[in-house]
Amino acid sequence: MNMLISFGLGLTVDQKMSLEGFTEYKRREFCNDVKCPVQMKLNQQKEKSKEYDQIRKTCSTACVCTTWQFHHWLIEKGYIIIAQLNLENKASLFASIDKDLLKWIDKQIQNGKYNSRSHLIESMLSEYRANNAK
C-alpha cells in the first residue's frame, strides 16, 4: 500500500483522494503510534473541550517529538511526502532509495558534513558532473 502526506499543494479533498493507490496520512497517526504522552492524555478528553484545548497547546508550543523523528517515522511507514516548492531554479524529485544508502546519507547530515539530503545529493551530482564533463 502506498501512503501519502502532502503539504502546500492547494488541492481540494476530491483532488487528494484522486491520487489512485495512495492513502492520505491521518491526523495524529504518528502521535498515537509512538504513544506520545501528550497524545495519550488528549485521547482521554472530549475533543474541543476546555481540558482538551489546554493539553493541545502543548502540541503546538512544546511538542515532545522532533521533526526528525516524525520524518523518519514517515519513511519507516512507507509514506511519500509531496510538497509544492516554489523555489527559483528548483524542481522536485521523488525517488526510492536503498535503506542502507539512506542511513549513510542521514549519517553524513548528522555529522554536519551536509545541511540536508538535498544538499548532499546536489553536492554529489555537481562533483560528478564536474569530474565527468571533460
Secondary structure as the mmCIF struct_conf table of DSSP 4:
data_model
#
loop_
_struct_conf.conf_type_id
_struct_conf.id
_struct_conf.beg_label_comp_id
_struct_conf.beg_label_asym_id
_struct_conf.beg_label_seq_id
_struct_conf.end_label_comp_id
_struct_conf.end_label_asym_id
_struct_conf.end_label_seq_id
STRN STRN1 ASN A 2 PHE A 7
BEND BEND1 GLY A 8 GLY A 8
HELX_RH_AL_P HELX_RH_AL_P1 VAL A 13 MET A 17
TURN_TY1_P TURN_TY1_P1 SER A 18 SER A 18
BEND BEND2 LEU A 19 LEU A 19
TURN_TY1_P TURN_TY1_P2 GLU A 20 GLY A 21
STRN STRN2 PHE A 22 GLU A 24
HELX_LH_PP_P HELX_LH_PP_P1 TYR A 25 LYS A 26
TURN_TY1_P TURN_TY1_P3 ARG A 27 ARG A 28
HELX_RH_AL_P HELX_RH_AL_P2 GLU A 29 ASP A 33
TURN_TY1_P TURN_TY1_P4 VAL A 34 LYS A 35
HELX_RH_AL_P HELX_RH_AL_P3 PRO A 37 ASN A 43
TURN_TY1_P TURN_TY1_P5 GLN A 44 GLN A 44
BEND BEND3 GLN A 45 GLN A 45
TURN_TY1_P TURN_TY1_P6 GLU A 47 LYS A 48
BEND BEND4 SER A 49 SER A 49
HELX_RH_AL_P HELX_RH_AL_P4 LYS A 50 THR A 61
BEND BEND5 ALA A 62 ALA A 62
BEND BEND6 VAL A 64 CYS A 65
HELX_RH_AL_P HELX_RH_AL_P5 THR A 67 GLU A 76
TURN_TY1_P TURN_TY1_P7 LYS A 77 GLY A 78
STRN STRN3 TYR A 79 ALA A 83
TURN_TY1_P TURN_TY1_P8 GLU A 88 ASN A 89
HELX_RH_AL_P HELX_RH_AL_P6 LYS A 99 GLN A 110
TURN_TY1_P TURN_TY1_P9 ASN A 111 GLY A 112
BEND BEND7 LYS A 113 LYS A 113
BEND BEND8 ASN A 115 SER A 116
HELX_RH_AL_P HELX_RH_AL_P7 ARG A 117 ASN A 132
#
